[in-house]
């Protein structure tokens, strides 16, 4: 869905980072979105270092260090001009990037911004361009996070206004308290609420931040039994022919061990559309979910069939995907798995005894 902003912020890296152009490289931000702003500020911040020399004390130091801070501009979202610059090319993974670099200007300031290819094509088809420069006054519009531009009164602009009205109506009717089996929606998603579960353990992989290492350093891992267990709200997307609550259990388990519901610490605001057929109680659903998630034996068999050198990875995958610790009753790690944990040298911390 489209999103229009009354005001936009452009967070930029300073010109020293891009000496070959007069325009500042910019990151488009919704000023009211604090997380987005922080991400843009991290992107725009960088450090330059001088020569690395050895001092009289024997320590290695830089001859100079220069910190570059973000440059930020806030504008009303109207009266921008756009000039085509170049194709963004390919990514480091070999794929083609889905945007074009453009020069966007306002108030004698120029910015280099990536404009989504599909949205740029829509603009090219519906606006006047002369030698790569758009002759219309433009404003920014996003489509599910993709950055584009449009002219006021254009079809894209009218669609964006309609989408904003739909979002406002949906937000007005939204609540954050749900019951088991509720179908909840926003303008862009449709989910079912599956109650709450509680996490009693946390797995910290330590230096094993990537799950595909050829060898796992178990002694860098830690299992923590929480003094204050964490309660999560459980959601899952509705797709296909699912009409009952128990339909969702078929997608979980060791044969598709990566497929689990979405656990959220707080309930987001959603509109309640209706209710799925509740063909089992919430307690029964939790019991079945826990059985599938904690079925270590089945997972072990699956991993041995599916992964090269699985013997060394089975326990790590099992713990690393947080496939234990959720249950309707206080959960204790089974003795056979705890034996494997201790035998592997994984550190165990019991906060309940502190």
N, C-alpha and C positions, 0 to 999 in steps of 0.2 A: 504494500500500500504506500501511496505517496504521503510525504510529510512536508508541510510548509512551515517555515520559521519566520517570526516577525523580525527577529534580529539574528545575525550570524556572527561568529567569531572566527577569525583566521589566525591560527597559531603558526608562526614561521620560524625557520632557521635563518640566522643572520646571513648577510650577503657574502661574508668571508667563506662560508661553506660552499657557495655556488658562485665562484668568481667569473664564470663564463656568461652570466646573464644578469640583466638589470632587475629581473623579477625575483621576488622572494619565494622560495618553495613553501607552500602553505598547506595546512591541514584544516579542513572545514570542521567546525565544532558548533554544537548546540550549546550556547552559554549556560543553559539551565542544567545540562548533563555533566555533573561533577566528575564522574568516572571517565567520560569521553574527554573532558578537558585535561585531566591528569595524564591520560594516555598520549594526548597531543603534546603536552609539555615535556613528557619523557622523550618523545621522538625528536623534539626540537632542541633538546639540551645535549651538548657534546663538549668534549675536552680535547684541547690540543697540547701536545707535549714537545719540549725541546729535546736536545741530545741527551742520551743516557750516559752519564759520566760517573767515574769512581772518585769519591772525595778522599781527603787525607785520612779520614777516620776509617776508610775501607768500605764505606757504605755506597751503594749506587743511588744516585739522585738525578733528577732531570734539571737541565740548565734553566728551564722555565716551564710553567704550566699556565694555560689560559682557559678559563671556564667560559663557555658560550651559553647564554641564557636565551629562552624563547622570546621572540618579539610578537606581541599580540595586538590585533586590531579588531574592533567591534564596529559593525555597520548595520544600518537598517537594510533589510533584505529587498532592495530594489535598485534600479538604475546601474546595473553592472554591464560592462562591455566584454566581449569574448573574442579572442583571436586564436585560430588553430595553430599549434606549434609542431608537435611530432607525435608519432605513435610511441607508446611506452615500451614496445618491444616484448621480449620474452622474460620469463622468470628464471631464477637460478635452477629450478627443477625442470626446466624445459618447456613449460606450458606458455601459452600466449596470454599476456596480461589483458584484462578486460577494460582498459581505459586509454584515453588519449591525453597527452599533456597539452594543456591550453594556457594561454595568458589571459587572465581575468583582471580587469582594471576598474578602479573607482577612485575618485578624488585624487587623481595624479599618482596613485599607488598601483603597482603592478605585482601580480602574484602568479606563480606557476602552480597550477592545480590539475590533478587527474580527474577528468570527466568520463563517466561510464560510457562505453562505446555505444550501447543500445540507446541510451538517453541522448547521446550526442547525435546519433543518426536521426532520431525523432526531431531534434532541433533543426538539423540540416534540411529536413523535408518540409519544415513548416515556418522557417524564418528566412530572411534575405541575407545572403553572404556575398561580399565583394572581395576577391583576392584573399579569401580565408578569414575575413573579418566580418562578424555578425553586425548588421546595421540596426538591430532592434535593441531596445533596453531589456535587460534580462534580470531574472531573480533565481536564486538557488532553490532546488527542490530535491528531496531524496526519495528513493524508492527502495524500501527494505534495506536501508543503509548505503545504497549506491548513490553517488553524488552526480547530479545533473543540473541543467539550467533550462529555463523556459521563459517565454515572453508572457507578460500579463495579458489575460484574456484568451490565451491559446487553449487548445483542447487539453493539453497536459495540465495547465494551470487550473482549468475548470474541474478536471478529474481530481486534482490534489485538494481543492476546496471541498469537493464532495467527500473524499476520504477523511478529511479532517473533521467534517461534520459527523460522519459515522463513528469515528473514534471518540468524539466528544459525547455522543449519545451513549455509546458503550461504556465509557468511563462513568457517566452519570448513574447508570444502573448497576455498576460493579460492586461486589461485596468481597470480603476476605474470609468468610466463614462458610464451610461446606460440610455436607454429610456424605457418607460412603455411597459411591455410585453416581454422584452428581456429575452431569455433563456441563463443563464450564468452558466459556469461549471468550476470545477477544476478536477483533476484526481479522486477525491473521492466523489464529489457531483454534483447535477444538480438542479438549482433553477430558479425561475422567479423573475424579478425585477418589483415591483408594485408601483414605484414612491416614493414620500415623504409625510410624515405627520408631524404635529407639536404638541408637548405636551405643554399645557398651565398650567397644575396643577401637583403637586407632592404630593403623599400620604406618610407620614412618620408614620409607625405603633408604633414608640416609643418602649416601653417595650414588646409590643405584637409581638415579632419576629417570633413566630410560629402561623400558621393559625388555629390550631386545639385546642386551649384552650377552656375549657368548658365555660369560661366567658371572654368577651372581655373588656378591660379597655379603653373605648373610650376616657377618659380624658387624656390618655397618647399619643393619636394620634394627628397628625397635618396635615391639608390641607394647602398647600402653592400655591398661585397663583403667577406664575413666572413673574418677571419683564422682563426677557429675555427668552422667550419660546424656547424650544429645538426642532430642526428639526431632524427627523430620516429618514433613507432610509429603505424601506420595502422590504423584501425578503420572499419567501416561497419555500419549497422543492416541486419538481415536482415528483409525484408518481401516480400510478393508471392510469385512463383514462382521465386525465385532458388535454384538448386540447385548451381551451379558457381561457381568463383572468377571466371571470365571474364564471368559474367553482370553483374557490377558495373560493368565498363567501359562498358556501354551507357548508363549514367546520367551519365557524365562527358563533358565536352567543351564546345565553344563553343555548341552549340544549347541546352544547359542549363548555361551557364558558372558558374552559382551553385551547382551541385550537385557536390560533391567529398567525398571521404572525410573522416573526422575525424582530425586529426593531434594526437597527444599526446606531450609530451616524456618522460613516464614512463609505464610500464605500470600501470594500476590493477589491483587484485586482482579476479579474476573466476573463475567456475567453468567448466571446460572440459566442454561438453556432448557434443561430437563433432567432426566435420570435414566441411566441404563437399567436393564432388568437385574435386580439384585438377587441372584440365584444361590448365593452363599453369604454367610455372615462375615462381618469384617474380621472377627477372630479366626474363622476358618480360612479366610483368604491369607491372613498373615501366616498361619501355620503352614499352608501349602507353599507360600513364597519362601519361608525360612527353610523348609525341607529342600527345595530346589537350590537355593543359594548355598546352603551348608553341606550339600552332598559332595564331600571331598573325594570319596571313592570314585564316584561317577566322573568327577572332573579329572581325577588322576588318569583314569582310563582314556578319557577324551584327549587329554594333553599328550599322552604317550603316542596316540595315533596321529596327532595333528602337528606336533612340533619336533623339529630336529633337535637332538640332544635334550629331550624333554626332562630327563631325570633330574637335571640340575635346576630346571626352571619351574617345575610343577608347584612347589611350595611358594615360590616367589610370586608367580602369577596369581595363585589362589589368594594370597595375602594382599598383594599389590593392587588388586582390583576391588579391595574392600568387600569381598564376598562373604564376610561374616560380620557379626555384631548387630544385626537387625533382628529384633524379635519382639513378640508381644509380652514375653516374660523375661526377667533378668537372665541374660545369656552367659554361659560359661563355655569357653573353648573346650571341645571334647578332649579327653585324655590322650587319644591316639595322635591328634594333631598337635597338642601341646608337647608330646614327646618328640615329634619331628622338629618343632620349633626350637626346643632346647638342644637337641642333638645337632642341629644346624648352626648353633652358636648365636642365634638371634637374641638380642637383649630383651628382657621382659621387665616391665615396670608396672607395679600394682599400686595405683594412686589411692585405692580404697584403704590401704594399710598405712598411709602416711598421716 
